[in-house]
Amino acid sequence: MTVEQDWTPQKRDFLQSTGHVLAMGGPGSGKTHVALVKARDEIRSAKLLSGQRILFLSFARPTVARVLEKAKELITADDLRLLDVNTYHGFAWSVLRSHGYLLSNGKPLQLLPPPEGSARLAHFAKEQHHQEKLRLFHEEGLLHFDLFAQLTAELLRRSRRLAGIYTATYPILVVDEFQDTNADEWAMVRELGRGCRIIALADPDQRIYEFRGADPQRLKEFVDQFDPLPVEFEGENHRSAGTDIATYGSDLLTGKNKGAVYANVSVVEYGVYYGRGPHFHAKAQLIQAIKRLRKEPAWSIAVLVPSKAFMLQVSDYLSAESDGMPNLRHEVAMDAESPALAANVIATLMEGGPSELLAARLLSALHTHIRGRSGTKRPAQAELDMADAIDQYLVSGKIRGKNRQALISECARLAALRQDVVFTGHPEEDWLTARGLLATSAVGQLSRVAADAKYLRLLHKGSNLRASLSELWRSQGQYVGAIEAVRGALLQEHFTAAAKEWRGVHLMTIHKAKGKEFDEVLIYEGRYAGRIVPANADTSRQSQALLALRVAVTRAMKRATILTPSGDRSIFL
Ligand SMILES: Nc1ncnc2c1ncn2[C@@H]1O[C@H](COP(=O)(O)OP(=O)(O)OP(=O)(O)O)[C@@H](O)[C@H]1O
């Protein structure tokens, strides 16, 4: 544990602050670390009244898990009870769950998780999404996750008494990755800040979420409104001390990196290797990294790629035993809509029921999967037409067109097949059986459900879904209730800071790497798909991609490797 005299003067100023603070520093400068020490000191100072706690808000659940892990090293278990670490949306939901009815005309609220939300919004142009989300909330009591922060801010603004209760409970609010807050999250923080001390941690050059509303003006807005004590942890790097990784990250921003040589950072150009899979070089690099680290007790490697679609291709190749290389076990950070909606179709099959009813339920689950699987992107018109046709069929019993009829018949066939399926009572096996039924279907809309569900990690040992499915089987010898169990498990995934295991190989998009750290980082840029800068990117997208690349590189503690295609090297390298 760091002893007091080790702190730089800036860190000491930060630790001694008594009001609002804006702490800035580059990657690995120890912002999160020192904020936890600050929280510990505040708790130890015994200035908190009975019932008061410190609130620490971060962006994503895995980051919350990491912060908690670090907190356990720095803070005693007793003191830790006075620190609430949560995501922005987890905190907002805790407010709305108890008080949101005040905004929805007294209607009880029902959550609309992102995958179902995407299915609901499929027909609307992107510009109309927000309006429709508001309509769903006010008219149907359906709460889309994207409204969490906005509604919480509105609630706190409208009821000063309620805001007072929250700020009396949390006199200190730490906001991590503050540079990436969007307008709604900022509004929520601002309302709380009227009654509590805000400790904001930020690095303007790690602002990589402009596409979801992060704004270069945010820090200035905070300064203008709250006049915080500014502190800068300049030149500190605790993550990759003794390497050039942080320097490389800074040089990327000025272009100084081009042609220069750095310790522990390598840029590797890969060529086309005829007869081998396109990701051959990436896998080979990964194997080398594993060899370098495998003698260490708890090593971690991140393979970071530019897009979700590319990530799935890479995952398939890492799992395959091909090109003379073994299956490499890895975790995929997959939070896309498609697996969640696919899980709903599988649960429908597991739940079963009389053939005709089951066929209709399958169609209905498939309808949601078709509409929602591309997330916030609008589905192709042909997909929307298919979904509409299913919808009409469910009402009228009529359908036209060969492909559409084939889909209806296939659902009927699967529902009939399901009648003869004998499950074993082991949820994982039975899940695979149900998925297998879909996988063999000759109808694309059904077989891709099985493909989409491949990336779902809900049934591992000790998982809640496994426990609830086992319980359904134990009490009734069948899986009636599976749909609800899957829905509950997916919802829980959004809110619990599942203690993630950070050992081993982790494959994720560059954006997902924010706030994390690994022994080695392998950034893999594809030749055609998966470009760091998409071919048609304008200057603003280019600069966002550059910031993201810097974040990616600086996640490494020991070594960063960037793979870029030869003959088409990334413009940043
Ligand atoms: N004073 C310190 N003493 C020992 N270890 C430290 C110290 N400060 C930070 N660290 C360690 O260095 C690593 C990086 O620190 P931290 O995550 O707090 O940096 P950060 O500024 O929040 O980084 P980023 O903005 O890149 O996410 C962590 O493993 C942390 O535990």
The ligand as an SDF file (V2000), in Angstrom:
LIG
                    3D

 31 33  0  0  0  0  0  0  0  0999 V2000
    0.2210    5.5250   -6.0630 N   0  0  0  0  0  0  0  0  0  0  0  0
    0.1710    4.3000   -6.5440 C   0  0  0  0  0  0  0  0  0  0  0  0
    0.8500    3.3040   -5.9880 N   0  0  0  0  0  0  0  0  0  0  0  0
    0.8060    2.0590   -6.4820 C   0  0  0  0  0  0  0  0  0  0  0  0
    0.0940    1.6880   -7.5520 N   0  0  0  0  0  0  0  0  0  0  0  0
   -0.6100    2.6300   -8.1470 C   0  0  0  0  0  0  0  0  0  0  0  0
   -0.6180    3.9810   -7.6950 C   0  0  0  0  0  0  0  0  0  0  0  0
   -1.4240    4.6910   -8.4870 N   0  0  0  0  0  0  0  0  0  0  0  0
   -1.8990    3.8230   -9.4140 C   0  0  0  0  0  0  0  0  0  0  0  0
   -1.4100    2.5850   -9.2000 N   0  0  0  0  0  0  0  0  0  0  0  0
   -1.6880    1.3940  -10.0360 C   0  0  0  0  0  0  0  0  0  0  0  0
   -1.4280    1.7480  -11.3920 O   0  0  0  0  0  0  0  0  0  0  0  0
   -2.4480    1.2630  -12.2590 C   0  0  0  0  0  0  0  0  0  0  0  0
   -3.1360    2.4210  -12.9600 C   0  0  0  0  0  0  0  0  0  0  0  0
   -3.8120    3.2270  -12.0100 O   0  0  0  0  0  0  0  0  0  0  0  0
   -5.3010    3.7680  -12.2390 P   0  0  0  0  0  0  0  0  0  0  0  0
   -6.1330    2.7340  -12.8510 O   0  0  0  0  0  0  0  0  0  0  0  0
   -5.7500    4.3820  -10.9660 O   0  0  0  0  0  0  0  0  0  0  0  0
   -4.9910    4.8920  -13.2910 O   0  0  0  0  0  0  0  0  0  0  0  0
   -6.0170    5.8510  -14.0590 P   0  0  0  0  0  0  0  0  0  0  0  0
   -5.3980    7.2080  -14.0730 O   0  0  0  0  0  0  0  0  0  0  0  0
   -7.3690    5.7480  -13.4510 O   0  0  0  0  0  0  0  0  0  0  0  0
   -5.9340    5.1770  -15.4790 O   0  0  0  0  0  0  0  0  0  0  0  0
   -6.8340    5.2800  -16.8120 P   0  0  0  0  0  0  0  0  0  0  0  0
   -7.2890    6.6850  -16.9560 O   0  0  0  0  0  0  0  0  0  0  0  0
   -5.8590    4.8840  -17.8730 O   0  0  0  0  0  0  0  0  0  0  0  0
   -7.9320    4.2820  -16.6720 O   0  0  0  0  0  0  0  0  0  0  0  0
   -3.3720    0.4660  -11.3730 C   0  0  0  0  0  0  0  0  0  0  0  0
   -2.9840   -0.8830  -11.4110 O   0  0  0  0  0  0  0  0  0  0  0  0
   -3.1440    1.0480   -9.9950 C   0  0  0  0  0  0  0  0  0  0  0  0
   -3.4330    0.1080   -8.9770 O   0  0  0  0  0  0  0  0  0  0  0  0
  1  2  1  0
  2  3  1  0
  2  7  2  0
  3  4  2  0
  4  5  1  0
  5  6  2  0
  6  7  1  0
  6 10  1  0
  7  8  1  0
  8  9  2  0
  9 10  1  0
 10 11  1  0
 11 12  1  0
 11 30  1  0
 12 13  1  0
 13 14  1  0
 13 28  1  0
 14 15  1  0
 15 16  1  0
 16 17  2  0
 16 18  1  0
 16 19  1  0
 19 20  1  0
 20 21  2  0
 20 22  1  0
 20 23  1  0
 23 24  1  0
 24 25  2  0
 24 26  1  0
 24 27  1  0
 28 29  1  0
 28 30  1  0
 30 31  1  0
M  END
$$$$
